[in-house]
Structures are given as C-alpha cells and as structure tokens.
Amino acid sequence: MSLRTPLANARNHGSAGDGVAHWWAQRFSAIAMIGLVAWLVWALLSVAGASHAEAAAWLGQPFNASMAILFSLVSIYHSRLGLQVIIEDYVHQRGVELALQIVIKLAALLAAALAVMAILKVALGA
C-alpha cells in the first residue's frame, strides 16, 4: 500500500507539460521560415535566367550559401516536427508509431546531410 496521493502519483507523468517544448520549437521554426522563404523568393528572382556558372557563382558567396544551408536545415527540422505530430495524432499502434518516428528522424538527418553537402559542393566549386 502506498501512502502517496493520486496527485503525487500523477505528477511528472503523462502529457502535462511534455508538448510545450515541441510546440515552441514548431512556432519558432515557423517564424524563422517566414524570413527564410522571403530570402528564397529573392534568391530565385536573383538567379532567374542565369546560366549554371552564374548561379553557382551566386551561391558561392558566403551569405547566400549560409542562407541556403539555413533554409534547408530549418525547413527539414520544421517538417520533421510536423510529421511527428501527425504520427502521434493518427497512428495508434505503438510499434508502428515508434517505427515511423525513427524512420522520419533518420530521413530528416539524411536529407539535412545531403542538402548541406550539395550546397557546399556547389558553393565551393568542388
């Protein structure tokens, strides 16, 4: 027999407060995406009609390469957060949910690595 009250047993368990960090992360990444999408639109308009060499030279500028990498990473992170919520809300079999969460995290990691490597390859002229 436990002398703990039901409230004491419930504290630090369950969803109370668990999703707040995730919620804030999703909001901050969405706010960051506003500025990054504005940069992307400007970037696409800047290189519209340019040759491959001109576009590569444009991406070779440190600011543009940094912004492209930042856009890629934030958009991948934001999409991973969104997919995580969808899976948590609509997949009700624990094993399937866990497998999908792992696949999404690995896919996001792979996509981030490939995006950064591709941008750096073009930017550095390798």
Backbone atoms as SQL, in Angstrom:
CREATE TABLE atoms (id INTEGER PRIMARY KEY, chain TEXT, resi INTEGER, resn TEXT, atom TEXT, x REAL, y REAL, z REAL);
INSERT INTO atoms VALUES
  (1, 'A', 1, 'MET', 'N', 0.834, -1.170, 0.000),
  (2, 'A', 1, 'MET', 'CA', 0.000, 0.000, 0.000),
  (3, 'A', 1, 'MET', 'C', 0.886, 1.242, 0.000),
  (4, 'A', 2, 'SER', 'N', 0.547, 2.175, -0.864),
  (5, 'A', 2, 'SER', 'CA', 1.316, 3.401, -0.984),
  (6, 'A', 2, 'SER', 'C', 0.639, 4.519, -0.199),
  (7, 'A', 3, 'LEU', 'N', 1.445, 5.318, 0.437),
  (8, 'A', 3, 'LEU', 'CA', 0.925, 6.454, 1.180),
  (9, 'A', 3, 'LEU', 'C', 0.867, 7.717, 0.312),
  (10, 'A', 4, 'ARG', 'N', 1.239, 7.587, -0.954),
  (11, 'A', 4, 'ARG', 'CA', 1.228, 8.744, -1.860),
  (12, 'A', 4, 'ARG', 'C', -0.194, 9.017, -2.339),
  (13, 'A', 5, 'THR', 'N', -0.494, 10.266, -2.507),
  (14, 'A', 5, 'THR', 'CA', -1.814, 10.651, -3.003),
  (15, 'A', 5, 'THR', 'C', -1.877, 10.436, -4.510),
  (16, 'A', 6, 'PRO', 'N', -3.080, 10.344, -5.068),
  (17, 'A', 6, 'PRO', 'CA', -3.193, 10.199, -6.528),
  (18, 'A', 6, 'PRO', 'C', -2.526, 11.349, -7.285),
  (19, 'A', 7, 'LEU', 'N', -2.573, 12.565, -6.738),
  (20, 'A', 7, 'LEU', 'CA', -1.922, 13.698, -7.391),
  (21, 'A', 7, 'LEU', 'C', -0.406, 13.505, -7.416),
  (22, 'A', 8, 'ALA', 'N', 0.160, 13.015, -6.328),
  (23, 'A', 8, 'ALA', 'CA', 1.603, 12.781, -6.280),
  (24, 'A', 8, 'ALA', 'C', 2.006, 11.695, -7.270),
  (25, 'A', 9, 'ASN', 'N', 1.166, 10.689, -7.442),
  (26, 'A', 9, 'ASN', 'CA', 1.453, 9.636, -8.414),
  (27, 'A', 9, 'ASN', 'C', 1.383, 10.153, -9.837),
  (28, 'A', 10, 'ALA', 'N', 0.523, 11.129, -10.094),
  (29, 'A', 10, 'ALA', 'CA', 0.326, 11.650, -11.444),
  (30, 'A', 10, 'ALA', 'C', 1.357, 12.691, -11.837),
  (31, 'A', 11, 'ARG', 'N', 1.981, 13.339, -10.894),
  (32, 'A', 11, 'ARG', 'CA', 2.958, 14.384, -11.211),
  (33, 'A', 11, 'ARG', 'C', 4.136, 13.813, -11.980),
  (34, 'A', 12, 'ASN', 'N', 4.580, 14.586, -12.953),
  (35, 'A', 12, 'ASN', 'CA', 5.723, 14.234, -13.812),
  (36, 'A', 12, 'ASN', 'C', 5.468, 12.999, -14.661),
  (37, 'A', 13, 'HIS', 'N', 4.221, 12.669, -14.865),
  (38, 'A', 13, 'HIS', 'CA', 3.855, 11.569, -15.750),
  (39, 'A', 13, 'HIS', 'C', 2.802, 12.075, -16.721),
  (40, 'A', 14, 'GLY', 'N', 2.766, 11.474, -17.870),
  (41, 'A', 14, 'GLY', 'CA', 1.721, 11.848, -18.816),
  (42, 'A', 14, 'GLY', 'C', 2.092, 13.060, -19.638),
  (43, 'A', 15, 'SER', 'N', 1.080, 13.646, -20.228),
  (44, 'A', 15, 'SER', 'CA', 1.324, 14.704, -21.196),
  (45, 'A', 15, 'SER', 'C', 1.382, 16.094, -20.597),
  (46, 'A', 16, 'ALA', 'N', 1.165, 16.239, -19.331),
  (47, 'A', 16, 'ALA', 'CA', 1.147, 17.572, -18.730),
  (48, 'A', 16, 'ALA', 'C', 2.511, 18.234, -18.874),
  (49, 'A', 17, 'GLY', 'N', 2.617, 19.190, -19.803),
  (50, 'A', 17, 'GLY', 'CA', 3.850, 19.924, -19.997),
  (51, 'A', 17, 'GLY', 'C', 4.826, 19.287, -20.958),
  (52, 'A', 18, 'ASP', 'N', 4.585, 18.066, -21.393),
  (53, 'A', 18, 'ASP', 'CA', 5.533, 17.395, -22.281),
  (54, 'A', 18, 'ASP', 'C', 5.579, 18.030, -23.663),
  (55, 'A', 19, 'GLY', 'N', 4.480, 18.541, -24.149),
  (56, 'A', 19, 'GLY', 'CA', 4.431, 19.041, -25.506),
  (57, 'A', 19, 'GLY', 'C', 4.761, 20.509, -25.664),
  (58, 'A', 20, 'VAL', 'N', 5.035, 21.198, -24.570),
  (59, 'A', 20, 'VAL', 'CA', 5.266, 22.638, -24.646),
  (60, 'A', 20, 'VAL', 'C', 6.542, 22.954, -25.412),
  (61, 'A', 21, 'ALA', 'N', 7.600, 22.234, -25.150),
  (62, 'A', 21, 'ALA', 'CA', 8.864, 22.481, -25.856),
  (63, 'A', 21, 'ALA', 'C', 8.701, 22.213, -27.349),
  (64, 'A', 22, 'HIS', 'N', 7.991, 21.153, -27.686),
  (65, 'A', 22, 'HIS', 'CA', 7.739, 20.832, -29.085),
  (66, 'A', 22, 'HIS', 'C', 6.905, 21.923, -29.742),
  (67, 'A', 23, 'TRP', 'N', 5.898, 22.401, -29.041),
  (68, 'A', 23, 'TRP', 'CA', 5.028, 23.456, -29.554),
  (69, 'A', 23, 'TRP', 'C', 5.828, 24.719, -29.828),
  (70, 'A', 24, 'TRP', 'N', 6.688, 25.117, -28.877),
  (71, 'A', 24, 'TRP', 'CA', 7.513, 26.312, -29.069),
  (72, 'A', 24, 'TRP', 'C', 8.499, 26.121, -30.205),
  (73, 'A', 25, 'ALA', 'N', 9.105, 24.951, -30.309),
  (74, 'A', 25, 'ALA', 'CA', 10.057, 24.686, -31.391),
  (75, 'A', 25, 'ALA', 'C', 9.378, 24.824, -32.747),
  (76, 'A', 26, 'GLN', 'N', 8.170, 24.313, -32.841),
  (77, 'A', 26, 'GLN', 'CA', 7.441, 24.408, -34.102),
  (78, 'A', 26, 'GLN', 'C', 7.100, 25.864, -34.417),
  (79, 'A', 27, 'ARG', 'N', 6.731, 26.643, -33.428),
  (80, 'A', 27, 'ARG', 'CA', 6.395, 28.050, -33.663),
  (81, 'A', 27, 'ARG', 'C', 7.625, 28.861, -34.042),
  (82, 'A', 28, 'PHE', 'N', 8.743, 28.639, -33.347),
  (83, 'A', 28, 'PHE', 'CA', 9.960, 29.379, -33.673),
  (84, 'A', 28, 'PHE', 'C', 10.485, 29.016, -35.055),
  (85, 'A', 29, 'SER', 'N', 10.410, 27.741, -35.406),
  (86, 'A', 29, 'SER', 'CA', 10.869, 27.361, -36.748),
  (87, 'A', 29, 'SER', 'C', 9.941, 27.931, -37.816),
  (88, 'A', 30, 'ALA', 'N', 8.654, 28.039, -37.522),
  (89, 'A', 30, 'ALA', 'CA', 7.719, 28.650, -38.477),
  (90, 'A', 30, 'ALA', 'C', 8.017, 30.129, -38.656),
  (91, 'A', 31, 'ILE', 'N', 8.333, 30.814, -37.576),
  (92, 'A', 31, 'ILE', 'CA', 8.680, 32.235, -37.662),
  (93, 'A', 31, 'ILE', 'C', 9.982, 32.409, -38.441),
  (94, 'A', 32, 'ALA', 'N', 10.950, 31.545, -38.187),
  (95, 'A', 32, 'ALA', 'CA', 12.209, 31.608, -38.934),
  (96, 'A', 32, 'ALA', 'C', 11.966, 31.351, -40.420),
  (97, 'A', 33, 'MET', 'N', 11.031, 30.462, -40.724),
  (98, 'A', 33, 'MET', 'CA', 10.742, 30.146, -42.121),
  (99, 'A', 33, 'MET', 'C', 10.162, 31.344, -42.867),
  (100, 'A', 34, 'ILE', 'N', 9.486, 32.247, -42.180),
  (101, 'A', 34, 'ILE', 'CA', 8.937, 33.433, -42.856),
  (102, 'A', 34, 'ILE', 'C', 10.072, 34.234, -43.492),
  (103, 'A', 35, 'GLY', 'N', 11.088, 34.540, -42.711),
  (104, 'A', 35, 'GLY', 'CA', 12.235, 35.273, -43.241),
  (105, 'A', 35, 'GLY', 'C', 13.012, 34.482, -44.262),
  (106, 'A', 36, 'LEU', 'N', 13.160, 33.184, -44.025),
  (107, 'A', 36, 'LEU', 'CA', 13.930, 32.354, -44.953),
  (108, 'A', 36, 'LEU', 'C', 13.211, 32.178, -46.290),
  (109, 'A', 37, 'VAL', 'N', 11.895, 32.075, -46.268),
  (110, 'A', 37, 'VAL', 'CA', 11.149, 31.976, -47.531),
  (111, 'A', 37, 'VAL', 'C', 11.226, 33.300, -48.281),
  (112, 'A', 38, 'ALA', 'N', 11.202, 34.413, -47.563),
  (113, 'A', 38, 'ALA', 'CA', 11.374, 35.714, -48.219),
  (114, 'A', 38, 'ALA', 'C', 12.744, 35.775, -48.896),
  (115, 'A', 39, 'TRP', 'N', 13.785, 35.291, -48.210),
  (116, 'A', 39, 'TRP', 'CA', 15.107, 35.235, -48.823),
  (117, 'A', 39, 'TRP', 'C', 15.092, 34.312, -50.038),
  (118, 'A', 40, 'LEU', 'N', 14.423, 33.165, -49.935),
  (119, 'A', 40, 'LEU', 'CA', 14.376, 32.212, -51.046),
  (120, 'A', 40, 'LEU', 'C', 13.712, 32.825, -52.274),
  (121, 'A', 41, 'VAL', 'N', 12.627, 33.541, -52.082),
  (122, 'A', 41, 'VAL', 'CA', 11.949, 34.193, -53.210),
  (123, 'A', 41, 'VAL', 'C', 12.894, 35.204, -53.854),
  (124, 'A', 42, 'TRP', 'N', 13.572, 36.012, -53.038),
  (125, 'A', 42, 'TRP', 'CA', 14.535, 36.975, -53.556),
  (126, 'A', 42, 'TRP', 'C', 15.662, 36.248, -54.289),
  (127, 'A', 43, 'ALA', 'N', 16.132, 35.135, -53.721),
  (128, 'A', 43, 'ALA', 'CA', 17.226, 34.375, -54.330),
  (129, 'A', 43, 'ALA', 'C', 16.808, 33.816, -55.680),
  (130, 'A', 44, 'LEU', 'N', 15.625, 33.251, -55.754),
  (131, 'A', 44, 'LEU', 'CA', 15.167, 32.682, -57.016),
  (132, 'A', 44, 'LEU', 'C', 14.973, 33.761, -58.074),
  (133, 'A', 45, 'LEU', 'N', 14.488, 34.925, -57.664),
  (134, 'A', 45, 'LEU', 'CA', 14.349, 36.031, -58.613),
  (135, 'A', 45, 'LEU', 'C', 15.718, 36.548, -59.059),
  (136, 'A', 46, 'SER', 'N', 16.705, 36.485, -58.170),
  (137, 'A', 46, 'SER', 'CA', 18.054, 36.959, -58.495),
  (138, 'A', 46, 'SER', 'C', 18.746, 36.087, -59.541),
  (139, 'A', 47, 'VAL', 'N', 18.493, 34.798, -59.489),
  (140, 'A', 47, 'VAL', 'CA', 19.179, 33.894, -60.416),
  (141, 'A', 47, 'VAL', 'C', 18.296, 33.443, -61.574),
  (142, 'A', 48, 'ALA', 'N', 17.093, 34.010, -61.665),
  (143, 'A', 48, 'ALA', 'CA', 16.202, 33.641, -62.770),
  (144, 'A', 48, 'ALA', 'C', 16.856, 34.032, -64.090),
  (145, 'A', 49, 'GLY', 'N', 16.953, 33.098, -64.981),
  (146, 'A', 49, 'GLY', 'CA', 17.534, 33.349, -66.296),
  (147, 'A', 49, 'GLY', 'C', 19.049, 33.290, -66.321),
  (148, 'A', 50, 'ALA', 'N', 19.680, 33.061, -65.195),
  (149, 'A', 50, 'ALA', 'CA', 21.148, 32.998, -65.154),
  (150, 'A', 50, 'ALA', 'C', 21.624, 31.637, -65.641),
  (151, 'A', 51, 'SER', 'N', 22.839, 31.612, -66.114),
  (152, 'A', 51, 'SER', 'CA', 23.434, 30.338, -66.513),
  (153, 'A', 51, 'SER', 'C', 23.821, 29.553, -65.264),
  (154, 'A', 52, 'HIS', 'N', 24.188, 28.296, -65.487),
  (155, 'A', 52, 'HIS', 'CA', 24.615, 27.465, -64.357),
  (156, 'A', 52, 'HIS', 'C', 25.830, 28.066, -63.674),
  (157, 'A', 53, 'ALA', 'N', 26.785, 28.551, -64.452),
  (158, 'A', 53, 'ALA', 'CA', 28.001, 29.129, -63.880),
  (159, 'A', 53, 'ALA', 'C', 27.678, 30.381, -63.065),
  (160, 'A', 54, 'GLU', 'N', 26.780, 31.212, -63.575),
  (161, 'A', 54, 'GLU', 'CA', 26.397, 32.426, -62.839),
  (162, 'A', 54, 'GLU', 'C', 25.667, 32.077, -61.541),
  (163, 'A', 55, 'ALA', 'N', 24.777, 31.106, -61.607),
  (164, 'A', 55, 'ALA', 'CA', 24.049, 30.685, -60.404),
  (165, 'A', 55, 'ALA', 'C', 25.002, 30.062, -59.387),
  (166, 'A', 56, 'ALA', 'N', 25.969, 29.267, -59.857),
  (167, 'A', 56, 'ALA', 'CA', 26.952, 28.669, -58.953),
  (168, 'A', 56, 'ALA', 'C', 27.817, 29.744, -58.312),
  (169, 'A', 57, 'ALA', 'N', 28.187, 30.765, -59.082),
  (170, 'A', 57, 'ALA', 'CA', 28.978, 31.867, -58.528),
  (171, 'A', 57, 'ALA', 'C', 28.152, 32.638, -57.498),
  (172, 'A', 58, 'TRP', 'N', 26.877, 32.803, -57.781),
  (173, 'A', 58, 'TRP', 'CA', 25.992, 33.493, -56.834),
  (174, 'A', 58, 'TRP', 'C', 25.903, 32.709, -55.529),
  (175, 'A', 59, 'LEU', 'N', 25.745, 31.379, -55.638),
  (176, 'A', 59, 'LEU', 'CA', 25.671, 30.536, -54.435),
  (177, 'A', 59, 'LEU', 'C', 27.022, 30.453, -53.746),
  (178, 'A', 60, 'GLY', 'N', 28.097, 30.735, -54.463),
  (179, 'A', 60, 'GLY', 'CA', 29.432, 30.706, -53.877),
  (180, 'A', 60, 'GLY', 'C', 29.704, 31.859, -52.934),
  (181, 'A', 61, 'GLN', 'N', 28.850, 32.865, -52.933),
  (182, 'A', 61, 'GLN', 'CA', 29.010, 33.963, -51.981),
  (183, 'A', 61, 'GLN', 'C', 28.637, 33.453, -50.584),
  (184, 'A', 62, 'PRO', 'N', 29.453, 33.762, -49.586),
  (185, 'A', 62, 'PRO', 'CA', 29.239, 33.193, -48.239),
  (186, 'A', 62, 'PRO', 'C', 27.840, 33.430, -47.673),
  (187, 'A', 63, 'PHE', 'N', 27.305, 34.639, -47.843),
  (188, 'A', 63, 'PHE', 'CA', 25.980, 34.919, -47.293),
  (189, 'A', 63, 'PHE', 'C', 24.925, 34.038, -47.950),
  (190, 'A', 64, 'ASN', 'N', 24.978, 33.928, -49.272),
  (191, 'A', 64, 'ASN', 'CA', 23.973, 33.132, -49.982),
  (192, 'A', 64, 'ASN', 'C', 24.083, 31.649, -49.649),
  (193, 'A', 65, 'ALA', 'N', 25.304, 31.142, -49.543),
  (194, 'A', 65, 'ALA', 'CA', 25.488, 29.733, -49.182),
  (195, 'A', 65, 'ALA', 'C', 24.991, 29.481, -47.758),
  (196, 'A', 66, 'SER', 'N', 25.295, 30.405, -46.862),
  (197, 'A', 66, 'SER', 'CA', 24.845, 30.257, -45.472),
  (198, 'A', 66, 'SER', 'C', 23.331, 30.276, -45.377),
  (199, 'A', 67, 'MET', 'N', 22.706, 31.187, -46.107),
  (200, 'A', 67, 'MET', 'CA', 21.248, 31.274, -46.079),
  (201, 'A', 67, 'MET', 'C', 20.613, 30.026, -46.697),
  (202, 'A', 68, 'ALA', 'N', 21.210, 29.501, -47.758),
  (203, 'A', 68, 'ALA', 'CA', 20.683, 28.287, -48.378),
  (204, 'A', 68, 'ALA', 'C', 20.771, 27.105, -47.411),
  (205, 'A', 69, 'ILE', 'N', 21.888, 27.003, -46.715),
  (206, 'A', 69, 'ILE', 'CA', 22.044, 25.929, -45.720),
  (207, 'A', 69, 'ILE', 'C', 21.052, 26.122, -44.580),
  (208, 'A', 70, 'LEU', 'N', 20.918, 27.345, -44.101),
  (209, 'A', 70, 'LEU', 'CA', 19.975, 27.623, -43.016),
  (210, 'A', 70, 'LEU', 'C', 18.541, 27.317, -43.441),
  (211, 'A', 71, 'PHE', 'N', 18.174, 27.728, -44.652),
  (212, 'A', 71, 'PHE', 'CA', 16.836, 27.421, -45.159),
  (213, 'A', 71, 'PHE', 'C', 16.608, 25.914, -45.203),
  (214, 'A', 72, 'SER', 'N', 17.576, 25.182, -45.712),
  (215, 'A', 72, 'SER', 'CA', 17.436, 23.726, -45.812),
  (216, 'A', 72, 'SER', 'C', 17.267, 23.089, -44.436),
  (217, 'A', 73, 'LEU', 'N', 18.110, 23.468, -43.499),
  (218, 'A', 73, 'LEU', 'CA', 18.061, 22.851, -42.178),
  (219, 'A', 73, 'LEU', 'C', 16.783, 23.199, -41.421),
  (220, 'A', 74, 'VAL', 'N', 16.380, 24.458, -41.466),
  (221, 'A', 74, 'VAL', 'CA', 15.173, 24.861, -40.731),
  (222, 'A', 74, 'VAL', 'C', 13.934, 24.231, -41.359),
  (223, 'A', 75, 'SER', 'N', 13.870, 24.178, -42.687),
  (224, 'A', 75, 'SER', 'CA', 12.696, 23.580, -43.322),
  (225, 'A', 75, 'SER', 'C', 12.616, 22.075, -43.060),
  (226, 'A', 76, 'ILE', 'N', 13.740, 21.399, -43.047),
  (227, 'A', 76, 'ILE', 'CA', 13.743, 19.965, -42.731),
  (228, 'A', 76, 'ILE', 'C', 13.339, 19.747, -41.274),
  (229, 'A', 77, 'TYR', 'N', 13.874, 20.563, -40.380),
  (230, 'A', 77, 'TYR', 'CA', 13.518, 20.450, -38.963),
  (231, 'A', 77, 'TYR', 'C', 12.030, 20.719, -38.741),
  (232, 'A', 78, 'HIS', 'N', 11.525, 21.767, -39.366),
  (233, 'A', 78, 'HIS', 'CA', 10.109, 22.122, -39.217),
  (234, 'A', 78, 'HIS', 'C', 9.208, 21.011, -39.766),
  (235, 'A', 79, 'SER', 'N', 9.580, 20.447, -40.889),
  (236, 'A', 79, 'SER', 'CA', 8.760, 19.367, -41.448),
  (237, 'A', 79, 'SER', 'C', 8.822, 18.112, -40.578),
  (238, 'A', 80, 'ARG', 'N', 9.979, 17.848, -39.983),
  (239, 'A', 80, 'ARG', 'CA', 10.085, 16.691, -39.075),
  (240, 'A', 80, 'ARG', 'C', 9.184, 16.875, -37.860),
  (241, 'A', 81, 'LEU', 'N', 9.150, 18.095, -37.328),
  (242, 'A', 81, 'LEU', 'CA', 8.261, 18.365, -36.197),
  (243, 'A', 81, 'LEU', 'C', 6.797, 18.161, -36.581),
  (244, 'A', 82, 'GLY', 'N', 6.424, 18.644, -37.752),
  (245, 'A', 82, 'GLY', 'CA', 5.045, 18.493, -38.207),
  (246, 'A', 82, 'GLY', 'C', 4.666, 17.041, -38.433),
  (247, 'A', 83, 'LEU', 'N', 5.561, 16.281, -39.059),
  (248, 'A', 83, 'LEU', 'CA', 5.275, 14.859, -39.288),
  (249, 'A', 83, 'LEU', 'C', 5.195, 14.098, -37.969),
  (250, 'A', 84, 'GLN', 'N', 6.002, 14.490, -37.001),
  (251, 'A', 84, 'GLN', 'CA', 5.949, 13.841, -35.692),
  (252, 'A', 84, 'GLN', 'C', 4.576, 14.018, -35.064),
  (253, 'A', 85, 'VAL', 'N', 4.024, 15.220, -35.143),
  (254, 'A', 85, 'VAL', 'CA', 2.696, 15.481, -34.582),
  (255, 'A', 85, 'VAL', 'C', 1.634, 14.664, -35.307),
  (256, 'A', 86, 'ILE', 'N', 1.731, 14.603, -36.624),
  (257, 'A', 86, 'ILE', 'CA', 0.749, 13.826, -37.400),
  (258, 'A', 86, 'ILE', 'C', 0.787, 12.362, -36.984),
  (259, 'A', 87, 'ILE', 'N', 1.978, 11.811, -36.849),
  (260, 'A', 87, 'ILE', 'CA', 2.092, 10.398, -36.461),
  (261, 'A', 87, 'ILE', 'C', 1.559, 10.191, -35.044),
  (262, 'A', 88, 'GLU', 'N', 1.903, 11.081, -34.129),
  (263, 'A', 88, 'GLU', 'CA', 1.409, 10.941, -32.754),
  (264, 'A', 88, 'GLU', 'C', -0.114, 11.017, -32.690),
  (265, 'A', 89, 'ASP', 'N', -0.713, 11.836, -33.544),
  (266, 'A', 89, 'ASP', 'CA', -2.161, 12.017, -33.504),
  (267, 'A', 89, 'ASP', 'C', -2.934, 10.912, -34.214),
  (268, 'A', 90, 'TYR', 'N', -2.391, 10.352, -35.277),
  (269, 'A', 90, 'TYR', 'CA', -3.186, 9.465, -36.124),
  (270, 'A', 90, 'TYR', 'C', -2.727, 8.017, -36.185),
  (271, 'A', 91, 'VAL', 'N', -1.564, 7.693, -35.659),
  (272, 'A', 91, 'VAL', 'CA', -1.117, 6.298, -35.627),
  (273, 'A', 91, 'VAL', 'C', -1.297, 5.802, -34.198),
  (274, 'A', 92, 'HIS', 'N', -2.115, 4.791, -34.033),
  (275, 'A', 92, 'HIS', 'CA', -2.491, 4.357, -32.688),
  (276, 'A', 92, 'HIS', 'C', -1.854, 3.038, -32.265),
  (277, 'A', 93, 'GLN', 'N', -1.079, 2.423, -33.131),
  (278, 'A', 93, 'GLN', 'CA', -0.360, 1.208, -32.753),
  (279, 'A', 93, 'GLN', 'C', 1.051, 1.615, -32.352),
  (280, 'A', 94, 'ARG', 'N', 1.415, 1.325, -31.118),
  (281, 'A', 94, 'ARG', 'CA', 2.676, 1.820, -30.552),
  (282, 'A', 94, 'ARG', 'C', 3.888, 1.388, -31.363),
  (283, 'A', 95, 'GLY', 'N', 3.935, 0.171, -31.816),
  (284, 'A', 95, 'GLY', 'CA', 5.080, -0.311, -32.583),
  (285, 'A', 95, 'GLY', 'C', 5.219, 0.404, -33.918),
  (286, 'A', 96, 'VAL', 'N', 4.106, 0.578, -34.602),
  (287, 'A', 96, 'VAL', 'CA', 4.121, 1.278, -35.891),
  (288, 'A', 96, 'VAL', 'C', 4.503, 2.737, -35.678),
  (289, 'A', 97, 'GLU', 'N', 3.957, 3.343, -34.640),
  (290, 'A', 97, 'GLU', 'CA', 4.277, 4.744, -34.346),
  (291, 'A', 97, 'GLU', 'C', 5.769, 4.923, -34.085),
  (292, 'A', 98, 'LEU', 'N', 6.331, 4.045, -33.270),
  (293, 'A', 98, 'LEU', 'CA', 7.754, 4.127, -32.955),
  (294, 'A', 98, 'LEU', 'C', 8.601, 3.934, -34.206),
  (295, 'A', 99, 'ALA', 'N', 8.236, 2.961, -35.042),
  (296, 'A', 99, 'ALA', 'CA', 8.991, 2.721, -36.275),
  (297, 'A', 99, 'ALA', 'C', 8.927, 3.933, -37.201),
  (298, 'A', 100, 'LEU', 'N', 7.752, 4.519, -37.354),
  (299, 'A', 100, 'LEU', 'CA', 7.616, 5.692, -38.216),
  (300, 'A', 100, 'LEU', 'C', 8.398, 6.884, -37.666),
  (301, 'A', 101, 'GLN', 'N', 8.394, 7.065, -36.361),
  (302, 'A', 101, 'GLN', 'CA', 9.162, 8.163, -35.759),
  (303, 'A', 101, 'GLN', 'C', 10.654, 7.994, -36.034),
  (304, 'A', 102, 'ILE', 'N', 11.139, 6.775, -35.927),
  (305, 'A', 102, 'ILE', 'CA', 12.555, 6.514, -36.196),
  (306, 'A', 102, 'ILE', 'C', 12.870, 6.763, -37.668),
  (307, 'A', 103, 'VAL', 'N', 12.005, 6.287, -38.558),
  (308, 'A', 103, 'VAL', 'CA', 12.223, 6.488, -39.998),
  (309, 'A', 103, 'VAL', 'C', 12.242, 7.974, -40.333),
  (310, 'A', 104, 'ILE', 'N', 11.324, 8.731, -39.764),
  (311, 'A', 104, 'ILE', 'CA', 11.266, 10.167, -40.053),
  (312, 'A', 104, 'ILE', 'C', 12.511, 10.886, -39.537),
  (313, 'A', 105, 'LYS', 'N', 12.967, 10.541, -38.356),
  (314, 'A', 105, 'LYS', 'CA', 14.172, 11.184, -37.829),
  (315, 'A', 105, 'LYS', 'C', 15.398, 10.834, -38.658),
  (316, 'A', 106, 'LEU', 'N', 15.512, 9.580, -39.069),
  (317, 'A', 106, 'LEU', 'CA', 16.641, 9.192, -39.915),
  (318, 'A', 106, 'LEU', 'C', 16.562, 9.844, -41.293),
  (319, 'A', 107, 'ALA', 'N', 15.359, 9.921, -41.856),
  (320, 'A', 107, 'ALA', 'CA', 15.189, 10.568, -43.160),
  (321, 'A', 107, 'ALA', 'C', 15.522, 12.052, -43.077),
  (322, 'A', 108, 'ALA', 'N', 15.131, 12.697, -41.995),
  (323, 'A', 108, 'ALA', 'CA', 15.445, 14.117, -41.817),
  (324, 'A', 108, 'ALA', 'C', 16.954, 14.321, -41.676),
  (325, 'A', 109, 'LEU', 'N', 17.599, 13.456, -40.939),
  (326, 'A', 109, 'LEU', 'CA', 19.048, 13.544, -40.780),
  (327, 'A', 109, 'LEU', 'C', 19.759, 13.342, -42.118),
  (328, 'A', 110, 'LEU', 'N', 19.318, 12.354, -42.880),
  (329, 'A', 110, 'LEU', 'CA', 19.898, 12.098, -44.195),
  (330, 'A', 110, 'LEU', 'C', 19.651, 13.274, -45.138),
  (331, 'A', 111, 'ALA', 'N', 18.444, 13.796, -45.155),
  (332, 'A', 111, 'ALA', 'CA', 18.118, 14.931, -46.015),
  (333, 'A', 111, 'ALA', 'C', 18.952, 16.155, -45.649),
  (334, 'A', 112, 'ALA', 'N', 19.134, 16.405, -44.358),
  (335, 'A', 112, 'ALA', 'CA', 19.936, 17.547, -43.923),
  (336, 'A', 112, 'ALA', 'C', 21.390, 17.391, -44.364),
  (337, 'A', 113, 'ALA', 'N', 21.930, 16.204, -44.178),
  (338, 'A', 113, 'ALA', 'CA', 23.323, 15.967, -44.578),
  (339, 'A', 113, 'ALA', 'C', 23.492, 16.123, -46.088),
  (340, 'A', 114, 'LEU', 'N', 22.582, 15.554, -46.858),
  (341, 'A', 114, 'LEU', 'CA', 22.673, 15.663, -48.314),
  (342, 'A', 114, 'LEU', 'C', 22.503, 17.098, -48.789),
  (343, 'A', 115, 'ALA', 'N', 21.587, 17.842, -48.192),
  (344, 'A', 115, 'ALA', 'CA', 21.362, 19.238, -48.583),
  (345, 'A', 115, 'ALA', 'C', 22.598, 20.083, -48.304),
  (346, 'A', 116, 'VAL', 'N', 23.173, 19.930, -47.122),
  (347, 'A', 116, 'VAL', 'CA', 24.358, 20.708, -46.773),
  (348, 'A', 116, 'VAL', 'C', 25.531, 20.352, -47.687),
  (349, 'A', 117, 'MET', 'N', 25.712, 19.064, -47.932),
  (350, 'A', 117, 'MET', 'CA', 26.814, 18.644, -48.808),
  (351, 'A', 117, 'MET', 'C', 26.626, 19.160, -50.229),
  (352, 'A', 118, 'ALA', 'N', 25.401, 19.129, -50.739),
  (353, 'A', 118, 'ALA', 'CA', 25.143, 19.612, -52.104),
  (354, 'A', 118, 'ALA', 'C', 25.383, 21.107, -52.207),
  (355, 'A', 119, 'ILE', 'N', 24.915, 21.865, -51.217),
  (356, 'A', 119, 'ILE', 'CA', 25.117, 23.321, -51.237),
  (357, 'A', 119, 'ILE', 'C', 26.597, 23.662, -51.148),
  (358, 'A', 120, 'LEU', 'N', 27.299, 22.982, -50.258),
  (359, 'A', 120, 'LEU', 'CA', 28.733, 23.238, -50.115),
  (360, 'A', 120, 'LEU', 'C', 29.509, 22.856, -51.375),
  (361, 'A', 121, 'LYS', 'N', 29.097, 21.781, -52.009),
  (362, 'A', 121, 'LYS', 'CA', 29.777, 21.350, -53.241),
  (363, 'A', 121, 'LYS', 'C', 29.641, 22.419, -54.317),
  (364, 'A', 122, 'VAL', 'N', 28.457, 22.942, -54.488),
  (365, 'A', 122, 'VAL', 'CA', 28.253, 23.991, -55.499),
  (366, 'A', 122, 'VAL', 'C', 28.943, 25.278, -55.069),
  (367, 'A', 123, 'ALA', 'N', 28.788, 25.643, -53.798),
  (368, 'A', 123, 'ALA', 'CA', 29.333, 26.915, -53.314),
  (369, 'A', 123, 'ALA', 'C', 30.858, 26.939, -53.356),
  (370, 'A', 124, 'LEU', 'N', 31.474, 25.814, -53.067),
  (371, 'A', 124, 'LEU', 'CA', 32.940, 25.759, -53.051),
  (372, 'A', 124, 'LEU', 'C', 33.518, 25.370, -54.398),
  (373, 'A', 125, 'GLY', 'N', 32.643, 25.067, -55.344),
  (374, 'A', 125, 'GLY', 'CA', 33.121, 24.726, -56.682),
  (375, 'A', 125, 'GLY', 'C', 33.811, 23.378, -56.777),
  (376, 'A', 126, 'ALA', 'N', 33.489, 22.502, -55.851),
  (377, 'A', 126, 'ALA', 'CA', 34.150, 21.185, -55.836),
  (378, 'A', 126, 'ALA', 'C', 33.550, 20.235, -56.849);
